[in-house]
Amino acid sequence: MPRSTLEICIDSVAGCDAAIAGGAERIELCGALSVGGLTPSAGLVAEVLHLAGAASVRVHAMVRPRAGDFAYDAQELSTAISEGKALILAGVDGLVFGAARHGSLDHDALTSWINAMRAVRADIDLTLHRAVDLLADPVAAVEQAIALGFQRILTSGGAVRAIDGAGMIRAMREQAAGRIAVMPGSGVRPDNVATLLAATGAEDVHASASAPVVQDDPRVQALGFAGPGLARTDEAVVRALRTAIDA
């Protein structure tokens, strides 16, 4: 059996160092993981690409122009297109994006965005992110994702934690029948990753491998400089995930 790929989402250079040192094969590069991840800054992209390239670790970058839902208006979609183009030109290996409204994938928005990305680089690796977890029928979305040209779907199976949505993830993988990867993510930890992979049959897994960051100065959060859920990538957790996967 091929070795399962461990993808770690990060939002800092320190997180990149921790992911690489802990044994991740792929990085999902984001800004602001405390709100689920936004498009990373140009400076962060440059620094992470330098480090990851030296370690032969692939970098897939999030394209998400704002926090909240994934029902984008015309201006937001235009921003997402511009962000995606800039990330491709910067040298990322793949992009992560999703758009949905009224319980279904936003086919028109996704088509416009994908066409714009393919015009810049025809073979760019594309992941449909956890917007699918808001859908009424995630299994039906598998066929749509394949038709749109995505290589991968990141999902928790509609649950808060992927381990609790394992049945849905397996159903999505069965629908995919090897035509697209279905990668579980959310709440993935060293103590549940092996069970999750066995329950879903997934080859790849996505995790934050994070530890909470405690602010020494209470005014930092009181003044709005840090929201709840602030965390950092922990090298020891990444390594423990890798060990549990390989056991």
N, C-alpha and C positions, 0 to 999 in steps of 0.2 A: 504494500500500500504506500502511495506517495505521502510524504510528510505534510501534515496540515499547515497551512499558512496562518501565521498569527499577525493580524493587523492591529496596530495600536494607534488610537487617535490622540493627537497632541495639539497644544496651542502655544508652545514656547520652544526656544532652542534647548533649554534644559530638558524639556520633555523629549526632544529628539535624541539627545544624548542617552537618556534613560531607556528609551525604546530600543535603540541600537545595542546598548550594552546588555540589555536583558534578553535579547535574542529575537526581536521582531523581524519579520521578513518584509513587512510593508508598513508604511506610515500613512494615516489619514491626517493631513495637515489642515488645521482649522484655526480660526480666531475664536475667542470667547466660548470655550467649551461649557462654561457655566450656564449658557442658554442653549446648549445643544450643538454649538458650532456655527460660526459664520465664516465668510470668505476671509482668508488670512491676508495680512498686509504684505506689500511687495518686499519690504525689508526682511520680514520673517521668512518668506518664501526663499529668498536668496540665501539666507544663512542655513536653512534646513536642507536645501538642495545641495549645498556645498558639503555638509556633513554626511548626508545620506548617500550622495554619490561616491564619496570616498569609501563607504562601507558596503556599497552595492545593494543598498536598500531602496526599494521603489517608493515613490512619493505620489500619493493621490490627494488632490486638494479639494476641499469643500468649496462649492459655489452656493452661497446663501446670502443674499443682500441685506436681510434683516431677520430679527428674531420673530417668533410667532408662527402663524400657520404658513401654508405653502400655496395660498391663492394669490398669485402675483398679478398686479396691474401692469399696464403697458410700460410704465416707467421703470418699475422694478424688474420686469423681464429684460428690458433693454440694459439695465445695470448688470444683471446676471450674465447677459451675453458679453458685455464688455469685460467683466471680471474673468469669465472663462477664457476668452481670447488672450487676455494678458497672462493668465496662468500657463496656458499652452506655450506662448512665446517665451516665458521665463524658463521653461524646460521641465515642467512636471510630467510624470508618467501617465497620470490619469486624473479624471475629474469626477466629483460626486455631486449630484444634483437631483432635485425632485420638484414637481409641481402638481398640486391637487386642489380640487374644489368640489363641494357638494358630494363628498364621499367617493369621488372617482378621480383617476388620474386626469390632469389637464392636458389632453392630447395635443391641442393646438400649441400651447405654450412649450411643451416638451419637444414637439416637432421643430418649432422655430429655433429653440435653443440648440438642439442636436445638429440641425443643419448648419447653423453658424459655427459650431465647434468643428464639425467634419470639414468645413471649408478651409479651416486653418490647418488642421492635421487630420487626415482621413482615418488614421489608425489609432486615434486617441482612445484610451481605455475609459469606459464610462460606467459608473455605478449609480443605480437608482437608489436613493437613500430612504430613510425611514418615514418619508411621506406616505409610503404604502401602509404604514401602521394605522393611519387614519381612515383607510378605505373601508367601504362596506364589504368588499369581497377581494381580499388580497390574493386569493388563488387565481381569480379571473385576471388580475393585473399582471400575472406572470406572462400571459400571452401578449398583452399589450407591450410590456417591457421588451420582449423578444422582438416584436414587430418594429418597435422604435429603434432598436439597435443597441440596447444596453448589454454589457457583458456580465453584469452582476447586480443583484438586489441585496441591499442591507436591510434586515428586518428583525424585529423582536416577536414577530407573529402576532402583532397587535396588543401584546401584553406589556406591562411596565418592565418586566424582566424576560429575557429571551427564554430562560429555563421554563417559565410559566406559559410561554407561547410555543413550546416545542412541537406540539401536535400540528399547529398551523404551519410552522416552518417546514415540517416534514411533508405536509400536503402540498405546499408550494414547490418543494424540491421534486416531488413526484410528478407534479404538473409540468415542471421544467424539463424533466427527462433528459438532463444533460445538455440542453440547448442554452442554458444560462445558469450561472452560479447563483445559489441562494445562500447568503452568509448571515448567520445569526449574530446579533449584537444587542447590548443593553443588559447591564447587571451581570456581565460575565466575569467570574472570579476564579481563582485557582481551585476552590472547593466545589465548583459546579461545572467547570468547562468540559471535563471528560464525560460526565453524564449528558451534558447538552449535545456534544458531538455524537455520542452514541444514539441519543433519542431522535436526532434530526437527520443523521447520516451526512451532515455537512462536511466538506473538506476544509473550508476556511472559517475563521472565527474573528470577530472584531471586539475589542475591549478598550476601555480607558486606562485600566491598570493604575488607578489613581488613589491618592491618599488626600484627606481633607487638609486645607490650609487654614490655620487659625490665625486671625489677626491679633497682633499684640496690642494695637491701639484700637479700642472700640469705636473711636470716631471715624475710622476708615470706612466701616460699614454704615455707621449712622449718617454720614455725609454723602452716602451714595457712591463711594469710590470702589466698593466691592460688594457684589450681590451675594445672595445665598448660593451655596453649592460650589464655592471656589475650591479648586483642588489642583494637585500637581501629579504628573506622571511619576510613578515610583518604580525604580529599576528592579527592586526586589520582587514587586508584584509581577512585573513583566516576566522576570526569570521564573517565578513560581508558576505562572501560566504556561510558559514554554515547557517546563518540566512536567506539569500535569498532562499536557497534550501529548507529549512524547512517551509517557509512561506505558 
